[in-house]
């Protein structure tokens, strides 16, 4: 990243693209031929009821059967899957005996398919796969067709699955979990409800801006994060105002995938650490939870280099600040734009529904400080820092008429 990055010493890193990406409006029609080319004959199609109601899983099944593949459908993916939900999918795999998995849907469907394949290959419960691992037996290959522009899971070798007891997200990472193919068809995102478009769009924007500055960032994650941000910061506003704009939908879908590639190497930061407790305890949708915290975290991170340099460079890259603007002006313009997108996405209303009170903040802050992504934030962040971040978000977004 330009703008001060030259003085950094990069850590040792590896870069290996594991997922083939096929992009195009109407590309779902190619699903059968692309799946057959991977050598699959028996497919378990993993999806959820909402994707079925939109007709996407039926179209996917038709494309697969049209190519001569035998398909069995599993439409029971939960909105926020936990280990018990994954076990149900794993049992469906045992019944179907597929040699290929196809996941059609958002991050929940994709992560459920990944995790089910992992435990079927290992024969061990998912709890034993938390963190980085490697399964010696081959995992059933996975093809993914994302229907939201948000999680970036289509280009990652990780799955986030809830623990049914603690209700916290557990990250399971294994190289074999990376999809063999990600088919990106922006037409599938046209049917998304406005609130899902907004929430998933904020997730993409947050992924790009967090991946760009983490302690684990690499030269290649820089490239992915920078382009993801450049696309999302312009296209998100367009999609919110003109939901039928297919070109903007396509840019958001590609930005989501690029941000996922960046996360694969760089991980995430304090906005996700602060957002996860809001989702768990207050029911705030993930994208809104991380989005509402993003501007506060950026203000916090901008106090120190190299995040300061990266933010300024991103602002200039997107044309939010003049090429010769100083760092203060560039960062101010960037955060102002992010604030605008957060506001236009409806996050303030979602925050008010969540009803975060002043007395809730200490527990939220303690949980945020324990999140694994907090350790990758470019600036060290303590529970006291998280408390200040929550207080700032509450002050900015709460209803002045509310007693909370």
C-alpha positions in Angstrom: 0.0 0.0 0.0 1.4 3.4 -0.9 1.4 6.4 1.5 4.0 5.4 4.1 4.0 1.6 3.6 7.5 1.7 2.2 9.0 2.0 5.7 7.3 -1.2 6.9 9.1 -4.5 7.1 6.7 -7.2 5.9 6.5 -10.4 7.8 7.2 -13.7 6.0 4.1 -14.9 4.2 2.8 -17.4 1.6 0.3 -16.7 -1.1 -1.7 -19.5 -2.8 -4.9 -19.0 -4.6 -7.0 -22.0 -3.8 -10.4 -21.1 -5.4 -11.3 -20.7 -9.0 -13.6 -17.8 -9.6 -16.2 -17.6 -12.4 -18.0 -14.3 -12.6 -20.9 -13.1 -14.8 -24.5 -12.2 -15.0 -26.4 -15.4 -15.7 -23.4 -17.5 -14.8 -25.6 -19.9 -12.7 -26.6 -21.5 -16.0 -23.0 -22.8 -16.2 -23.1 -24.5 -12.8 -23.7 -28.0 -14.2 -20.9 -28.0 -16.7 -18.5 -26.5 -14.2 -19.4 -29.0 -11.5 -19.2 -31.9 -13.9 -15.7 -30.7 -14.9 -14.6 -31.3 -11.3 -15.4 -35.0 -11.7 -18.5 -35.0 -9.6 -21.4 -37.4 -10.2 -23.3 -37.2 -6.9 -24.1 -33.8 -5.4 -25.4 -32.7 -2.1 -26.9 -29.2 -2.7 -26.8 -27.3 0.5 -29.1 -24.3 0.9 -31.8 -22.7 3.0 -35.5 -22.0 2.8 -35.1 -18.4 1.8 -32.9 -19.2 -1.1 -35.5 -21.8 -2.1 -38.3 -19.3 -2.0 -36.3 -17.1 -4.3 -36.0 -20.0 -6.7 -32.2 -20.1 -6.7 -31.7 -23.6 -5.3 -34.2 -25.0 -7.8 -32.4 -23.3 -10.7 -29.1 -24.7 -9.4 -30.5 -28.2 -9.1 -31.8 -27.9 -12.7 -28.4 -26.9 -14.0 -26.7 -29.8 -12.2 -29.2 -32.4 -13.2 -29.1 -31.0 -16.8 -25.4 -31.9 -16.8 -26.1 -35.5 -15.8 -25.3 -35.2 -12.1 -27.4 -36.9 -9.4 -28.6 -34.3 -6.9 -29.9 -34.5 -3.4 -31.0 -31.3 -1.6 -30.4 -30.2 2.0 -32.5 -27.0 2.6 -32.2 -26.9 6.4 -29.3 -24.5 6.8 -29.9 -22.3 9.9 -29.5 -18.5 9.7 -26.7 -18.5 12.2 -25.5 -22.1 12.2 -24.1 -23.8 15.3 -22.3 -27.1 15.7 -25.6 -29.0 16.1 -26.8 -27.6 12.8 -23.6 -28.7 11.1 -24.1 -32.2 12.5 -27.5 -32.4 10.8 -25.9 -31.5 7.5 -23.1 -34.0 8.1 -25.8 -36.7 8.5 -27.3 -35.7 5.2 -23.9 -36.1 3.7 -23.7 -39.6 5.1 -27.0 -40.5 3.6 -26.3 -38.9 0.2 -22.7 -40.1 -0.1 -21.8 -37.2 -2.4 -18.5 -36.7 -4.2 -19.2 -33.0 -4.6 -20.9 -30.4 -2.4 -22.6 -27.4 -3.9 -23.6 -24.6 -1.5 -26.0 -21.9 -2.7 -26.8 -19.0 -0.4 -25.1 -16.6 2.0 -22.3 -17.3 4.5 -24.4 -19.5 6.6 -25.0 -22.1 3.8 -21.3 -21.9 2.6 -19.9 -22.3 6.2 -22.3 -25.1 7.0 -21.2 -27.0 3.9 -17.6 -26.4 4.7 -17.9 -27.5 8.3 -20.0 -30.6 7.5 -17.4 -31.7 4.9 -14.7 -31.2 7.5 -16.2 -33.4 10.2 -17.2 -36.1 7.6 -13.6 -36.3 6.5 -12.1 -36.3 9.9 -14.7 -38.3 11.8 -14.2 -35.9 14.7 -16.6 -33.3 16.2 -16.3 -29.8 15.0 -15.1 -28.6 18.4 -11.8 -30.4 17.8 -11.2 -28.3 14.7 -11.3 -24.8 16.3 -8.5 -22.7 15.0 -6.0 -23.8 12.4 -5.9 -27.5 11.6 -5.3 -30.0 8.8 -7.3 -33.1 8.0 -5.3 -35.9 6.6 -8.2 -37.5 4.7 -9.5 -35.7 1.6 -12.5 -33.4 2.1 -15.3 -33.6 -0.4 -14.7 -30.8 -2.9 -17.0 -27.8 -2.6 -18.6 -25.5 -5.2 -20.2 -22.3 -3.8 -22.7 -19.9 -5.4 -23.1 -16.9 -3.1 -26.4 -15.1 -3.1 -25.3 -12.2 -0.9 -22.4 -9.8 -1.4 -21.1 -9.9 2.2 -19.2 -12.7 3.9 -16.5 -13.4 1.4 -16.6 -17.0 2.6 -16.6 -18.1 -1.0 -12.9 -17.4 -1.2 -11.8 -18.5 2.3 -10.6 -21.7 3.9 -12.4 -20.9 7.1 -15.9 -21.4 8.5 -17.5 -19.5 11.4 -19.8 -21.7 13.4 -21.6 -20.9 16.6 -21.2 -22.8 19.9 -24.7 -23.7 21.1 -23.7 -23.3 24.8 -21.7 -20.0 24.7 -23.4 -18.7 21.5 -20.0 -17.5 20.4 -18.6 -17.9 16.9 -15.8 -20.5 16.6 -13.5 -20.2 13.6 -12.4 -23.5 12.0 -9.6 -23.2 9.4 -8.2 -25.8 7.2 -6.8 -25.4 3.6 -9.1 -28.2 2.3 -12.1 -26.1 3.3 -11.4 -23.6 0.6 -14.0 -24.0 -2.2 -12.7 -25.4 -5.4 -15.0 -23.1 -7.4 -16.9 -19.9 -6.6 -19.5 -19.0 -9.1 -20.4 -15.3 -8.8 -23.7 -14.4 -10.5 -24.8 -10.8 -9.6 -28.3 -11.6 -10.9 -28.9 -13.7 -7.8 -28.4 -10.7 -5.5 -31.2 -8.8 -7.1 -33.8 -10.6 -5.1 -32.3 -9.7 -1.8 -34.4 -7.7 0.7 -33.1 -4.2 1.2 -32.1 -4.9 4.8 -30.0 -7.8 3.7 -28.4 -5.8 0.9 -27.5 -3.1 3.3 -26.2 -5.4 6.1 -24.1 -7.6 3.8 -22.8 -4.5 2.0 -21.5 -3.1 5.3 -19.9 -6.4 6.0 -18.0 -6.2 2.8 -16.9 -2.7 3.4 -15.8 -3.6 6.9 -13.9 -6.6 5.7 -12.0 -4.5 3.2 -11.1 -1.7 5.7 -10.1 -4.1 8.5 -8.1 -6.5 6.3 -6.2 -3.5 4.9 -4.7 -2.5 8.3 -4.3 -5.7 10.4 -1.0 -6.7 12.0 -1.0 -9.8 9.7 -1.5 -7.9 6.4 0.7 -8.9 3.5 1.5 -7.4 0.1 -1.0 -9.7 -1.6 -3.8 -9.1 1.0 -3.1 -5.4 0.5 -3.9 -5.7 -3.2 -7.2 -7.6 -2.5 -8.3 -5.3 0.3 -7.5 -2.1 -1.6 -9.5 -3.1 -4.7 -12.4 -4.5 -2.5 -12.6 -1.1 -0.8 -12.3 0.9 -4.0 -15.3 -1.0 -5.5 -17.4 -1.2 -2.3 -17.1 2.4 -1.2 -18.7 3.5 -4.5 -21.0 0.6 -5.3 -22.6 0.3 -1.9 -24.2 3.7 -2.1 -25.4 3.0 -5.6 -27.0 -0.3 -4.7 -28.7 1.3 -1.7 -30.3 3.9 -3.9 -30.8 1.8 -7.0 -31.3 -1.9 -6.0 -31.8 -3.0 -9.6 -28.5 -1.7 -10.8 -26.9 -4.9 -12.0 -23.5 -3.4 -12.6 -23.3 -2.1 -9.0 -24.5 -5.4 -7.7 -21.7 -7.1 -9.7 -19.1 -4.7 -8.2 -20.3 -5.5 -4.7 -20.2 -9.2 -5.3 -16.7 -9.0 -6.6 -15.7 -6.7 -3.8 -17.0 -9.3 -1.3 -14.9 -12.1 -2.9 -11.8 -9.9 -3.0 -12.3 -9.0 0.7 -12.6 -12.7 1.4 -9.2 -13.3 -0.3 -7.7 -10.5 1.8 -9.1 -12.0 5.0 -7.6 -15.3 4.1 -4.2 -13.8 4.8 -4.7 -10.8 6.9 -7.6 -11.7 9.3 -9.8 -9.0 10.8 -9.7 -6.5 13.6 -11.5 -4.6 16.4 -14.7 -3.8 14.5 -15.4 -7.5 14.2 -14.3 -8.1 17.8 -16.8 -5.4 18.9 -19.5 -6.4 16.5 -19.8 -10.1 17.5 -21.0 -9.4 21.1 -23.6 -7.1 19.7 -24.9 -9.9 17.5 -24.8 -12.5 20.3 -26.4 -10.4 23.1 -28.5 -7.8 21.4 -29.5 -9.6 18.2 -28.0 -7.0 15.9 -27.4 -8.4 12.4 -23.8 -9.1 11.8 -23.3 -6.5 9.1 -25.0 -3.8 11.1 -23.1 -4.7 14.2 -19.6 -4.5 12.6 -20.7 -1.5 10.5 -21.9 0.6 13.4 -18.5 0.0 15.1 -16.4 0.5 12.0 -16.1 4.4 12.1 -15.3 4.3 15.8 -12.6 1.7 15.3 -11.1 3.7 12.4 -10.9 6.8 14.5 -9.2 4.7 17.2 -6.7 3.1 14.8 -6.0 6.3 12.9 -4.1 7.6 15.9 -1.2 5.4 15.0 0.9 4.4 12.0 0.8 2.3 9.8 -3.0 2.3 9.9 -3.0 6.0 9.6 -0.9 5.8 6.4 -3.1 3.1 4.9 -6.4 5.0 5.6 -5.0 8.1 4.0 -3.8 6.2 1.0 -7.2 4.5 0.6 -9.0 7.8 0.8 -6.8 9.2 -2.0 -7.3 6.1 -4.0 -11.0 6.3 -3.9 -11.0 10.0 -4.8 -12.4 11.0 -1.4 -9.4 13.3 -0.9 -7.1 15.0 -3.4 -3.9 13.2 -4.3 -1.9 15.9 -2.4 -4.2 16.0 0.6 -2.4 15.6 3.9 -3.1 12.6 6.1 -5.5 14.4 8.5 -7.7 15.7 5.7 -7.6 12.4 3.8 -8.6 10.3 6.9 -11.3 12.8 7.8 -12.8 12.4 4.3 -12.6 8.6 4.5 -14.3 8.3 7.9 -17.0 10.8 6.8 -17.8 8.7 3.8 -18.0 5.5 5.9 -20.2 7.3 8.4 -22.5 8.3 5.5 -22.8 4.8 4.2 -23.4 3.4 7.7 -26.2 6.0 8.2 -27.7 5.3 4.7 -27.7 1.6 5.4 -30.2 2.0 8.3 -27.8 1.1 11.0 -29.0 3.8 13.4 -32.5 2.3 13.4 -31.1 -1.2 13.9 -29.0 0.1 16.8 -32.0 1.6 18.5 -33.9 -1.6 18.2 -31.0 -3.4 19.8 -31.3 -1.0 22.8 -27.7 -0.9 24.0 -27.8 0.9 27.3 -24.9 2.4 29.3 -25.0 -0.5 31.8 -24.6 -3.0 29.0 -21.2 -1.6 27.9 -18.8 -3.2 30.5 -20.0 -6.8 29.7 -19.9 -6.1 25.9 -16.3 -4.6 26.3 -15.1 -7.6 28.2 -16.4 -10.0 25.6 -15.0 -7.9 22.7 -11.5 -8.0 24.3 -11.7 -11.8 24.4 -12.5 -12.1 20.7 -9.7 -13.6 18.5 -9.9 -10.8 15.9 -8.9 -8.2 18.5 -5.4 -9.6 18.5 -5.0 -8.7 14.8 -6.1 -5.1 15.2 -3.2 -2.7 14.2 -3.5 -0.8 17.5 -3.6 -2.7 20.8 -7.1 -2.6 22.1 -8.1 -3.3 25.7 -11.5 -3.9 27.4 -11.3 -0.2 28.5 -10.7 0.8 24.9 -13.7 -1.3 23.7 -15.9 0.3 26.4 -14.9 3.8 25.0 -15.7 2.6 21.5 -19.1 1.3 22.5 -19.9 4.5 24.4 -18.9 6.6 21.3 -21.2 4.5 19.0 -24.0 4.7 21.5 -23.7 8.5 21.8 -23.6 8.8 18.0 -26.5 6.6 17.2 -28.9 6.4 20.1 -32.3 8.1 20.0 -32.0 11.2 22.2 -35.6 10.6 23.3 -34.7 7.1 24.7 -34.1 6.6 28.4 -31.3 4.1 27.6 
